[in-house]
Amino acid sequence: MRFTKILLATILLWFGLTNFNVLAMSPEQQQQISILYNKGDYHNILRLTQPLAEQGDAIAQGILGEMHLEGKGTKQDEFKAFEWYQKSAEQGNTKAQYNLGIMYANGRGVKKDYSKAIEWYQKAAQQGDVYSQFNLGDIYFNGLGVTQNYFKAFEWTKKAAEKGFANAQYNLGWMYFNGLGIRQDYLKAVEWYQKAADQGFDKAQFNLARMYANGQGVKRDSIKFTEWLKKSADNGNTEAQIMLALRLGLAYQDWINAKYYSGLACDGGEQRGCDIYRLVRKQLGEVK
């Protein structure tokens, strides 16, 4: 299993960060930048943040890093983005530390270096940054630049999951289900899949459905199996769409909806979905 890579912070996420020893931009300046951001007026954001960043304002430095990275209001320049993120990160700005980790992990604006990525992720993670905790879980799970360590992967993933992050909750459920980094525990797997599923995470909904189908960690329940399978399918999970199409057609003779869900899977690039779609159309007499 590959853990999900999390996005870089957006401009508005920089506001409200005060865990660094510099005078942050005023609430009025933050409001002005928010208004300009919502208007897409990046040139004036650049005009306001550049002098503040040069004076050492960590929030402005972080915003400037993002603007150079994304090419908003200025020419895209990953090297300048890295420089501004680093200035902000060195002042203790968690979002900049996280973004610096992302850049090291992906070789953007700097040579790829997982040891440096870990260093900056850890700085942010120790301050409670959920995305850095999650990405540390990914690094240790997959052995990216370090010796693969399921125990450390579990530790960091659990920290992120306990903060309510659905991706981490799903991954934690997966680790409990497979006994990686922790003793296998289907009850715990159900618990964490449920938390992620309740937030609409399609993979968790699909795995929860399968656990109800097989009676793993829960009493076997065909109704809940179908309910969670449908939730996952409706959220775009192609595996769930295929399984639901087969269940609707073969168990309930509901070929109309079987056609609908197999068609969705086919449109999503699943060849099995296309094959089932053709068979369902034959069953409906639409083709010979």
C-alpha positions as CSV (number, residue, x, y, z in Angstrom):
1,M,0.0,0.0,0.0
2,R,1.2,3.5,-0.9
3,F,0.3,6.2,1.5
4,T,-1.1,9.4,0.0
5,K,1.1,12.4,-0.5
6,I,-0.5,15.5,0.9
7,L,-0.8,18.8,-0.8
8,L,1.3,21.9,-0.1
9,A,-0.3,24.5,2.1
10,T,-2.5,27.2,0.5
11,I,-2.0,30.9,1.1
12,L,-4.9,31.2,3.6
13,L,-3.5,28.4,5.7
14,W,-0.5,30.5,6.6
15,F,-2.7,32.9,8.7
16,G,-3.1,32.3,12.4
17,L,0.4,30.7,12.8
18,T,2.2,32.3,15.7
19,N,4.7,29.7,16.8
20,F,7.7,31.6,15.7
21,N,9.7,34.5,17.3
22,V,9.0,37.3,14.9
23,L,6.2,39.9,14.7
24,A,3.6,38.4,12.4
25,M,1.7,40.6,9.9
26,S,-1.2,42.4,11.4
27,P,-4.8,41.0,11.3
28,E,-5.6,43.9,9.0
29,Q,-2.9,42.9,6.6
30,Q,-4.0,39.3,6.7
31,Q,-7.6,40.3,6.0
32,Q,-6.4,42.4,3.0
33,I,-4.4,39.5,1.6
34,S,-7.4,37.2,2.1
35,I,-9.6,39.6,0.1
36,L,-7.0,39.8,-2.7
37,Y,-6.6,36.0,-2.7
38,N,-10.3,35.5,-3.1
39,K,-10.2,37.9,-6.1
40,G,-7.2,36.1,-7.6
41,D,-5.2,39.4,-7.4
42,Y,-1.8,37.7,-6.8
43,H,0.2,40.7,-8.1
44,N,-1.0,42.9,-5.2
45,I,-0.5,40.0,-2.7
46,L,3.1,39.9,-4.0
47,R,3.4,43.7,-3.6
48,L,2.2,43.5,0.0
49,T,4.1,40.4,1.1
50,Q,7.5,41.0,-0.5
51,P,8.7,43.9,1.8
52,L,7.3,42.1,4.9
53,A,9.1,38.9,3.9
54,E,12.4,40.8,3.4
55,Q,11.9,42.3,6.9
56,G,11.7,38.8,8.3
57,D,8.0,38.2,8.7
58,A,7.6,34.4,8.7
59,I,4.0,34.3,7.4
60,A,4.9,36.6,4.5
61,Q,8.0,34.4,3.7
62,G,5.8,31.3,3.6
63,I,3.2,33.0,1.3
64,L,6.0,34.3,-0.9
65,G,7.4,30.7,-1.1
66,E,4.0,29.4,-2.3
67,M,3.6,32.1,-4.9
68,H,7.0,31.4,-6.4
69,L,6.2,27.7,-6.3
70,E,2.8,28.0,-8.0
71,G,3.7,30.9,-10.3
72,K,1.0,33.1,-8.8
73,G,1.7,36.8,-9.4
74,T,5.2,36.0,-10.5
75,K,7.2,33.7,-12.7
76,Q,7.3,30.1,-11.3
77,D,10.6,29.6,-9.7
78,E,11.0,26.5,-7.4
79,F,14.5,27.6,-6.3
80,K,13.1,30.9,-5.0
81,A,10.2,29.1,-3.4
82,F,12.6,26.8,-1.6
83,E,14.6,29.8,-0.4
84,W,11.6,31.5,1.1
85,Y,10.2,28.4,2.6
86,Q,13.5,27.8,4.3
87,K,13.7,31.3,5.7
88,S,10.2,30.8,7.2
89,A,10.9,27.2,8.4
90,E,14.0,28.3,10.2
91,Q,11.9,30.6,12.3
92,G,9.7,27.6,13.4
93,N,6.8,28.0,11.0
94,T,5.2,24.6,10.9
95,K,3.6,25.0,7.5
96,A,6.9,26.1,6.0
97,Q,8.7,23.2,7.6
98,Y,6.1,20.8,6.2
99,N,6.4,22.4,2.7
100,L,10.2,22.2,2.9
101,G,9.9,18.5,3.7
102,I,7.7,18.1,0.6
103,M,10.2,19.9,-1.6
104,Y,13.1,17.7,-0.3
105,A,11.0,14.5,-0.7
106,N,10.1,15.4,-4.3
107,G,13.3,17.2,-5.4
108,R,11.5,20.5,-6.1
109,G,13.9,23.5,-6.0
110,V,16.5,21.3,-4.4
111,K,18.1,17.9,-4.8
112,K,15.8,15.1,-3.6
113,D,16.9,14.1,-0.1
114,Y,14.7,12.0,2.1
115,S,16.9,12.5,5.2
116,K,16.3,16.2,4.9
117,A,12.6,15.7,4.3
118,I,12.4,13.6,7.5
119,E,14.3,16.3,9.4
120,W,11.8,19.0,8.4
121,Y,8.7,16.8,8.7
122,Q,9.8,15.9,12.2
123,K,10.2,19.5,13.2
124,A,6.7,20.2,12.1
125,A,5.3,16.9,13.4
126,Q,6.6,17.6,16.8
127,Q,4.6,20.8,16.8
128,G,1.5,18.8,16.0
129,D,1.3,19.2,12.2
130,V,-0.9,16.4,11.1
131,Y,0.3,16.4,7.4
132,S,3.9,16.0,8.5
133,Q,3.0,13.2,10.9
134,F,1.1,11.5,8.0
135,N,4.0,11.8,5.6
136,L,6.5,10.5,8.1
137,G,4.2,7.4,8.3
138,D,4.5,7.1,4.5
139,I,8.2,7.4,4.5
140,Y,8.7,4.7,7.2
141,F,6.1,2.5,5.7
142,N,7.6,2.5,2.3
143,G,11.3,2.7,3.4
144,L,11.9,6.0,1.4
145,G,15.5,6.9,2.2
146,V,15.4,5.0,5.4
147,T,15.1,1.4,6.5
148,Q,11.5,0.3,6.3
149,N,10.0,0.4,9.7
150,Y,6.3,-0.5,10.2
151,F,6.5,0.3,13.9
152,K,7.5,3.9,13.3
153,A,5.0,4.1,10.4
154,F,2.3,3.0,12.8
155,E,3.4,5.5,15.5
156,W,3.3,8.5,13.2
157,T,0.1,7.4,11.3
158,K,-1.7,6.9,14.6
159,K,-0.8,10.5,15.7
160,A,-2.3,11.8,12.5
161,A,-5.3,9.5,12.8
162,E,-6.1,10.6,16.3
163,K,-6.3,14.2,15.0
164,G,-9.2,13.2,12.8
165,F,-7.3,13.0,9.5
166,A,-9.3,10.5,7.3
167,N,-6.4,9.4,5.2
168,A,-4.5,8.4,8.3
169,Q,-7.5,6.7,9.9
170,Y,-7.8,4.6,6.8
171,N,-4.1,3.7,6.8
172,L,-4.2,2.9,10.5
173,G,-7.2,0.6,9.9
174,W,-5.2,-1.1,7.1
175,M,-2.3,-1.7,9.4
176,Y,-4.5,-3.2,12.1
177,F,-6.2,-5.4,9.5
178,N,-2.8,-6.7,8.2
179,G,-0.9,-6.7,11.4
180,L,1.8,-4.3,10.2
181,G,3.6,-2.4,13.0
182,I,1.0,-3.7,15.5
183,R,-0.7,-7.0,16.4
184,Q,-3.5,-7.9,13.9
185,D,-6.8,-6.7,15.3
186,Y,-9.9,-6.8,13.2
187,L,-11.9,-4.9,15.9
188,K,-9.5,-2.0,15.7
189,A,-9.4,-2.2,11.9
190,V,-13.2,-1.8,11.9
191,E,-13.0,1.1,14.4
192,W,-10.5,3.1,12.3
193,Y,-12.1,2.2,8.9
194,Q,-15.4,3.4,10.4
195,K,-13.9,6.8,11.4
196,A,-12.6,7.4,7.9
197,A,-15.7,6.0,6.3
198,D,-17.9,8.4,8.3
199,Q,-15.9,11.2,6.7
200,G,-16.7,9.9,3.2
201,F,-13.3,8.2,2.5
202,D,-14.2,5.8,-0.3
203,K,-11.4,3.2,0.3
204,A,-12.4,2.9,4.0
205,Q,-16.0,2.5,3.0
206,F,-15.1,-0.3,0.6
207,N,-13.0,-2.1,3.2
208,L,-15.6,-1.7,5.8
209,A,-18.2,-3.2,3.4
210,R,-15.9,-6.2,2.9
211,M,-15.5,-6.7,6.7
212,Y,-19.3,-6.8,7.0
213,A,-19.5,-9.3,4.1
214,N,-16.9,-11.6,5.7
215,G,-17.7,-11.1,9.4
216,Q,-14.3,-9.8,10.3
217,G,-14.3,-7.7,13.5
218,V,-18.1,-7.4,13.1
219,K,-21.1,-9.7,12.8
220,R,-21.7,-10.6,9.2
221,D,-24.4,-8.3,7.9
222,S,-25.5,-8.3,4.2
223,I,-27.5,-5.1,4.6
224,K,-24.6,-3.1,6.0
225,F,-22.3,-4.7,3.4
226,T,-24.5,-3.3,0.6
227,E,-25.0,0.1,2.3
228,W,-21.2,0.7,2.7
229,L,-20.5,-0.7,-0.7
230,K,-23.0,1.7,-2.3
231,K,-21.5,4.7,-0.3
232,S,-18.0,3.8,-1.6
233,A,-19.3,3.3,-5.2
234,D,-21.1,6.6,-5.1
235,N,-17.9,8.3,-3.9
236,G,-16.2,7.0,-7.1
237,N,-14.4,3.8,-5.9
238,T,-14.2,1.7,-9.0
239,E,-13.7,-1.6,-7.1
240,A,-16.9,-0.9,-5.2
241,Q,-18.7,0.0,-8.4
242,I,-17.8,-3.4,-9.9
243,M,-18.7,-5.4,-6.8
244,L,-22.0,-3.5,-6.4
245,A,-22.9,-4.0,-10.1
246,L,-22.3,-7.8,-9.7
247,R,-24.3,-7.9,-6.4
248,L,-27.2,-5.9,-7.8
249,G,-27.4,-8.0,-10.9
250,L,-26.8,-11.4,-9.6
251,A,-28.4,-11.2,-6.1
252,Y,-31.3,-8.7,-6.7
253,Q,-31.8,-9.0,-10.5
254,D,-31.5,-5.2,-10.6
255,W,-29.9,-5.0,-14.0
256,I,-30.7,-1.3,-14.5
257,N,-28.5,-0.2,-11.6
258,A,-26.0,-3.0,-12.4
259,K,-25.6,-1.3,-15.7
260,Y,-25.3,2.1,-14.1
261,Y,-22.5,1.1,-11.7
262,S,-20.6,-1.1,-14.1
263,G,-20.8,1.9,-16.5
264,L,-19.2,4.2,-13.9
265,A,-16.4,1.7,-13.4
266,C,-15.9,1.5,-17.1
267,D,-15.8,5.2,-17.4
268,G,-13.2,5.2,-14.6
269,G,-10.9,3.1,-16.6
270,E,-11.6,-0.4,-15.2
271,Q,-11.7,-3.0,-18.0
272,R,-13.6,-5.4,-15.7
273,G,-16.3,-2.7,-15.5
274,C,-16.5,-2.5,-19.2
275,D,-16.8,-6.2,-19.5
276,I,-19.6,-6.4,-17.0
277,Y,-21.3,-3.4,-18.6
278,R,-21.4,-5.3,-21.9
279,L,-22.8,-8.4,-20.3
280,V,-25.5,-6.5,-18.4
281,R,-26.6,-4.8,-21.6
282,K,-26.9,-8.2,-23.2
283,Q,-29.0,-9.3,-20.2
284,L,-31.2,-6.3,-20.7
285,G,-31.6,-7.2,-24.4
286,E,-30.0,-3.9,-25.5
287,V,-27.3,-5.7,-27.6
288,K,-27.0,-9.2,-29.0
